[in-house]
């Protein structure tokens, strides 16, 4: 059985409305909804978020990047809506090399809490 090369994922965006709040992210494999990796960071004062994941993607597979800003600081994903945590999703089509994701804050929220 041969080994498959692994690829890196990096995410960046401007999330000034969530400065000081924790942002949680989950990398989920599409074919079976398996959680591949998770990470978190506190959104800095300027709002510029950067979340790297090294060596977690496999060529030929599709993923999704589910993430949320913990607006109520309870450590749980409760949303998405204007009165709960803000949550988003980015589709990662079939991987063929390192992946760079970029998305700034918007109100196109997604139901991603099952990933957490």
C-alpha positions in Angstrom: 0.0 0.0 0.0 1.6 3.3 -1.1 1.5 6.4 1.0 -0.3 9.6 -0.2 1.3 13.0 0.1 -0.2 15.3 2.6 -0.9 18.9 2.0 -1.2 22.1 4.0 -4.2 24.3 4.5 -4.1 27.9 5.5 -7.0 30.2 6.3 -7.0 34.0 6.6 -9.6 36.6 6.9 -10.7 39.9 8.4 -13.0 39.4 11.4 -12.9 42.7 13.2 -16.4 42.4 14.7 -15.1 39.4 16.6 -11.9 40.9 18.0 -11.2 39.4 21.4 -13.5 36.4 20.8 -12.3 32.8 20.2 -12.7 31.4 16.7 -12.9 27.7 16.4 -12.3 25.8 13.1 -12.8 22.2 12.0 -11.5 20.5 8.9 -14.0 17.8 7.9 -13.5 15.2 5.2 -16.6 15.3 2.8 -16.8 11.6 1.9 -17.6 10.5 5.4 -17.9 13.7 7.5 -14.9 12.6 9.5 -13.2 15.3 11.6 -9.6 15.5 10.4 -8.4 18.3 12.5 -9.5 21.2 14.7 -7.9 24.4 15.8 -8.7 27.7 17.5 -7.4 31.2 18.0 -8.4 34.4 19.7 -9.2 37.0 17.1 -6.7 39.8 17.6 -7.6 43.5 18.1 -7.1 44.3 14.4 -9.4 41.4 13.4 -6.9 39.7 11.1 -7.3 35.9 11.6 -4.8 33.3 10.4 -5.2 29.6 11.0 -2.7 27.1 9.4 -3.0 23.3 9.4 0.1 21.5 8.2 0.0 18.1 6.6 -3.8 17.4 7.1 -5.1 17.3 3.5 -4.8 14.3 1.2 -4.7 14.7 -2.6 -7.8 13.5 -4.3 -10.2 14.1 -1.4 -12.7 17.0 -0.8 -13.1 18.7 2.5 -15.1 21.5 4.2 -13.7 24.1 6.6 -16.3 24.8 9.3 -15.7 27.6 11.7 -17.4 29.9 14.2 -16.8 32.9 16.3 -17.8 32.2 19.9 -19.7 35.4 20.5 -21.2 34.3 23.8 -17.9 32.9 25.1 -19.3 29.6 26.3 -16.9 27.4 24.4 -19.7 25.8 22.4 -21.0 26.3 18.9 -24.5 27.7 19.3 -25.7 29.2 16.1 -25.7 30.5 13.5 -27.7 33.7 13.9 -27.3 37.3 14.9 -28.1 36.4 18.5 -25.9 33.3 18.7 -22.4 32.4 17.5 -21.6 33.4 14.0 -20.7 30.4 11.9 -19.4 29.8 8.3 -18.4 27.0 5.9 -16.0 26.9 3.0 -16.0 24.0 0.6 -12.6 22.6 -0.3 -12.9 20.8 -3.7 -10.7 17.9 -4.6 -7.3 18.6 -3.2 -4.3 18.7 -5.6 -1.7 20.6 -3.7 -1.6 23.0 -0.7 -4.9 24.9 -0.1 -5.2 28.6 0.8 -8.6 29.8 2.0 -9.5 33.4 2.3 -12.8 34.8 3.5 -13.7 38.0 5.4 -16.5 38.4 7.9 -20.0 38.4 6.3 -23.5 37.4 7.4 -23.9 34.4 5.1 -23.9 32.1 8.1 -24.0 28.3 7.9 -25.2 25.5 10.2 -21.8 23.9 11.1 -22.2 23.1 14.8 -22.4 19.4 14.2 -18.7 19.5 13.4 -17.8 20.6 16.9 
